[in-house]
């Protein structure tokens, strides 16, 4: 690992610890200061969105090593794409609303987040030939258990219409990271396959979100900006690669 990557990881851990301490202090302060007249809401969550990677080592196109006779499992040189794949998530949320309409809460859920990169060339691992490509793509899917503590403010427009503005942090505990490639070589050889990739233990993302409620149904729009470097251990990737997630969701207030 390069000196730059070590420094980035060290700075990330310092930022993570500071963020946890600050957020815990704010949450405790709100709960203590506005303990009178609180109400609790519990809701179910589901959503999708556009997940991709940014930073100096993220890419729109890459090469792939694969054997066209199927004897060797292929892999993409750089699967961290700037294009979005299909992503989804679901979970549950509990939040406390004070008499002054301040919010403090926690959302817990499962997320499957996918990015995409275009494959522009292939290297045959059995014949050692570089082969032209007609078409190809790699989808990288990262699966998370995600914890999202947050604070915010509620604005009540009418009796049945309200808006929540929230800020918090995603603590995405990564369960697995898998790339799936689908390529067509110039001679019409069609190859698909999958391979596991090194995963980060935690994807830490500051997150901002707005939820519009009508009665018990809410529509949310949000954005998460990852600070974890996914390519800290990847050869040749001296610059950071961080996640980006533009999210849309639906929620239903159970209680």
Secondary structure, DSSP 4 states (H G I P E B T S, - for coil): --HHHHHHHHHHHHHHHHHHHHHHHHHHHHHHHT-TT-EEEEEEEEEEEEEEEESTT-BSEEEEEE-TTSSS--EES---BSEE--EEEEEEEEEEE-TT-EEEEEEEEEEEEEEEEEEEEEEETTTTEEE-EEEEEEEEEEEEEEEEEEEEEEEE-SSSEEEEEEEEEEEEEEEEEEEEEEEEETT--EEEEEEE----SEEEEEEEEEEEEETTEEEEEEEEEE---TTTTSTT--S--EEEEEEEEEEEE--
